[in-house]
Amino acid sequence: MNIIEKNGLKISSTLYEFINNEAIPGTKVKPDEFWDKFSKIVHELAPENKNLIEKREIIQKKIDEWHISNRETEFKKVEYINFLKSIGYLIEEKDDFKIETTDVDNEISSIAGPQLVVPVDNARYALNAANARWGSLYDALYGTDVVSGNIDKNWDKERAIKVIGFVRNFLDESFPLLTISWEKISKITIEEEKLVLFSNSQKYYLKNNSQFIGFTGSKDAPKSILIKNNNLHVDILINSQTPVGKIDNASISDVIVESALSTIVDNEDSVAAVDAKDKVKCYRNWLGLMKGDLSSTFIKNGKEITRKLNPDRIYTSKTGEKLILHGRALLLNRNVGHLMTNPSIILKDGCEIPEGIMDTFVSTLCALHDFKNKNNSRTGSVYIVKPKMHGPEEVAFTNNLFEKVEIALGIKKYSIKVGIMDEERRTTVNLKECIRQVKNRIVFINTGFLDRTGDEMHTSFEAGPMIFKGDMKKSTWLNTYENWNVDIGLSCGFSGKAQIGKGMWAMPDQMANMMEQKVGHPKSGANCAWVPSPTAATLHSLHYHKINVFDVQKKIKLRNKAKVENILEIPKADRPNWSMEDINREIENNAQGILGYVVRWVDQGVGCSKVLDINNIGLMEDRATLRISSQHIANWLHHGICTKEQVMKIFKKMAKTVDEQNKSDSNYKKMSENFENSVAFSAACDLVFKGRVQPSGYTEPLLHKKRLEKKALI
């Protein structure tokens, strides 16, 4: 790696040239000034960053010791809580307050809807996600199991009719007509600012004409009709010449729904970025999104396709004025947390740079281009989601970092907004005080139950063997945690100002199940929830037509608040009497998930994968699911539920299964052909057999080490 020495920093030339030649040009930032300020801030904050990580380990050691010393006595929650307070783990809540964040885009403050998460290192996926603001409801239904029957990519009139019927029911529920159903409508026009719908020459109208927003084409023969419900737009396309339009009574050819209002462009759990080359790839895609010129060219069905960011959508309002709607999702950038360092830059003391500090600087620098063109944020904000923070002190560090970056880049205070991932136990139990630290820049909290489960297991590792993974969803702590997040957010004034989010649907091929279950997220008071694909975003958007989240939030404010003592209910099995068959089955399930994910991460640098589980169901796996599975087996090993030999035997068995599942991938290298020399297999084993000593149970340190090892061999 070529090195540039600048201001006491040893910088990879790849990164240095990207900053100087790509990111800075077009801004008012001067390269020499940038590196001078960058160096001063990094060298000032790096020791603080290191101290915070060390504090995590000190606290964890004290918790471990407490559990070990109290293992033979009856667990008393009052004593446990007092202990957590005595070591500074649980902090006393101060007076009530309301967040004071300003200049927030409507997609975050006042519109409820789906939120996509996409790996930043794949330009094609990033563009798809950004463009998922609008999605074809007909395509989403036709190509998934939400509508019953065989799914065929070829034209199937019978299936198309079923889809049309489904959409008509949706329109009846969300945009009801006076005295008639949408299925009876044969023609649509506009008269005197009103939507007029015909059936047998009889005119009908919307029950609420304020839902009619605009149109394209002429009033007598509109090409599309724009309607709105719960602040979400629906665009009804009219074209009698398409296959669908020909069989539709009203010549409706498609229904385009506002889908992914926002998208988290992810630099963290879903990417494998371990060195300067990887990081610059991520940064370059983000820069392209901020400039608006990102493109991706690929071959699909034998044709070369170039994908770019969609333009805004232009309509005529019902009063005759030009109406412009944003054509893309509002983009947030998830930086890495405080733990990891990166070899892209070496500091004066010879240590690697804290990666989270570098991420904030570079992602904000790139966003300066958007401050000019306002293609993303119309309010002049850059949205950074910060994961894996442990408690208020670490949130305060983030706030300090953001303020210093704002000063260094010459932008207005609080231009950098923050989203807090509520996915670590010490953040959960102190959530109110975490929010207080960033009350002027907070725009987002959410429950990340996967990582949160991993931290739950690691924090209470010494308390005893953990219950089965599947039983975690029914546990007291998890249900309370989900309610607690909403309660705290609402008490701090989030409604109408910031997002309260819920976690990912992990089964992208099971959309019918998603439609049944994920409606629970808006019902819980969450004004956004994560989805794994544009199709899922389109389908999940229907839930926000059905449920007015802001009305739900008003009711939730009146309920009894969740109690922190219930969050501290440890999910351990007091007297496990599980059969060996059940134990092996659980380990097999965990091992398959670990191997299926790790083999792509280490061997191919793929940070997010659809991994077949033990029942051959495709699950979207990232480092959060990996953290749970590895910590779960490590915990059982530690408490004698299983043996190392037993686990290793299962790992080798499941490696063969994973190899078989990936046989169609030409880039795949089998683990089972040479266990001893497979870097991926050794990584998977280390995550379990060394899982007890991993910081907070995180997988990143081992994954990064093994990926760098693999890259050295390529």
Secondary structure, DSSP 8 states (H G I E B T S, - for coil): --EEEETTEEEEHHHHHHIIIIISTTSS--HHHHHHHHHHHHHHHHHHHHHHHHHHHHHHHHHHHHHHHTTTS---HHHHHHHHHHTTSS------------S--HHHHT--EEEEEEETT-HHHHHHHHGGGEEEHHHHHHTSTTS-S---SS--HHHHHHHHHHHHHHHHHHS-BSSS-GGG--EEEEETTEEEEEETTEEEEBSSGGGEEEEEE-SSSEEEEEEEETTEEEEEEE-TTSHHHHHSTT-EEEEEEE--SEEEEESSTT----SHHHHHHHHHHHHHHHHT--EEEEEETTEEEEEE----EEEEETTS-EEEE--S-EEEEE---SS-EEEEEE-TTS-EEEHHHHHHHHHHHHHHHHHHH-SS-SSS-EEEEE----SHHHHHHHHHHHHHHHHHHT--TT-EEEEEEE-SHHHHTTHHHHHHHTTTTEEEEEE-HHHHHHHHHHHTGGG--B--HHHHTTSHHHHHHHHHHHHHHHHTT-TTTSEEEE-----TT-HHHHHHHTTHHHHTT-SEEEESSHHHHHHHHHHHHH--HHHHHHHHTTS----HHHHT---B-SS----HHHHHHHHHHHHHHHHHHHHHHHHH---SEEEE-TTS-EEEE-HHHHHHHHHHHHHHHHTTSS-HHHHHHHHHHHHHHHHHHTTT-TT---STT-GGG-HHHHHHHHHHHTGGGSGGG-SHHHHHHHHHHHHHH-
